[in-house]
Structures are given as C-alpha cells and as structure tokens.
Amino acid sequence: MKKDKGYVDSEYLRFVAKIVAKYKQRTYTLMHIELGHKVLDVGCGPGTDTIPIAQLTGATGQVVGVDYDEKMIAEADEQAEKADISQWVRHVHADASLLPFEPGYFDSVRSERLFQHLKDQDKAMTEMVRVTKSGGWVVALDTDWSTMSLDTTEINIEQRLKRFHTEHRFHNGFAGRQLYRLFKKRNLADISVEMAPILITNYAIAWQIAALHETEQAAITAGVITSDELDRLHKSLEQADADGVYFHCANQVIVAGRKN
C-alpha cells in the first residue's frame, strides 16, 4: 500500500516523543485535565499520549484516541492493554475532519503534529471544537517546517532543500504558524500562544527527526538540488558534527483556547 505524504511509522513517533517530552507535558497542562474528565487525542498514533493522559483522568475518566491509520489504532490498543488501562482508554479509526462523537462530549481535545499532515485543516479544527464541551479546552501543537535552520557554509543549498521539504514532504508544512488563525476564527476564549523550539546538536539525530533523507532524492528528481550539491551539504554538516559544532533548530507552536 502506498504511504500517504509525510507518513511516519510508530518507531519514529516514539523516538520523537522523547525529544519533545516537555512540550507534550505542556499540552496536558493547558488542557486542564482533572480526574474523571473525558479527553480526546486526535491523531493519536500508537498511543504515545493517550497512555500518560490516562493517568491524569484516572479510571473514572475516559480517554479516546483517534487516528486514520488502522495499524496505529491496533498498536495503541495493545499498549493500553499492557498498561492495564484499557477499561477507560480506547482508540478509534476515524478521519479528523469527521469525528464520530456527539457535540460537546469531551472536556478537552488535543492534537500534536497533526495539522501538517492534513489536507483540510479548517474541517479538522471545526470538528475538534464541535466535540468539546462549553468551557472545555482545545490544544494543538504543530511545526512550522519553514523555520528549520542548519548551520552550514552551504546556505543556498540548505535553503532550497528546506523549502522543498516544507512544501512537498507534507500536506501543510506551514501548519504551526496557522494555528493561531484557526483558533481565532472559531471565537475561542483565553487563547494563548507559546513557542516550542527544537534544538539538536547531533547530525544523525537531526536528520532522523526531520526525515530529510526521505526528501533528498525527491529534491534531486525535481531539479531543486543536484547530487553534487547534496554531497557538498552533507560533507559540510558531517564536518560540523566532527568538530562538535553541529547546530540544527526549528520552531513548533502550541496554541490553546477555551470554548465559549
């Protein structure tokens, strides 16, 4: 089966979860989760967040994860079973733009690095707000891939590869910068915006997180860069890594708002 644009597997999601752990915790805080709450995680993957959130709601609450990938759902359910929390945690195969829940069902709803993969961000945000109860919280974290920056002497090559990566690797590589507008358009109250920067000083880890290896050949095929230019870029970054001065950063954005 052909993988969708920007697809990542569960191993990748677990790896990145360790890198962004403090930002995950921040989204939980912004959701104002209490014991007994009903909470929804849209784009739940293999249960990376539903499992820890279940500890916050307790057994009197309910945690639901939604994902379009049935394999992810099966894995998430397996993880919930292993954690012995499946009585109050479940995972549902569904589209973010058509959530199978009644209006106002959840106390809080979150998504993390979901909107960059969506073709229709407006529908997904409308649905997230719809299923949140009045007074409940909606929280989203996403990446603006255009902010990715590599310290290299090959600046022109880096800029061309970054732009191609942002515009062609994802359905919406600019998702992070758009969250504030999506929240404001839905008249949410008490909207807050926080930056969640990622800083990496290890070449191999940075390339894995950004998944740039999956962009490189496509960029060459599209004529954005040449093989020789890619080799030059790699050599400059490898040298920086060897010298202990490798630097790679990008910005994520966290937006939270309360439904009136």
Secondary structure, DSSP 8 states (H G I E B T S, - for coil): ----TT---HHHHHHHHHHTHHHHHHHHHHTT--TT-EEEEET-TTTTTHHHHHHHH-TTSEEEEEES-HHHHHHHHHHHHHTT-TTTEEEEE--TTS--S-TT-EEEEEEES-GGG-S-HHHHHHHHHHTEEEEEEEEEEEEEEEEEEE--S-HHHHHHHHHHIIIIISS-TTHHHHHHHHHHTTT-EEEEEEEEEEEE--HHHHHHHHTTHHHHHHHHHTTSS-HHHHHHHHHHHHHHHHTT---EEEEEEEEEEE--
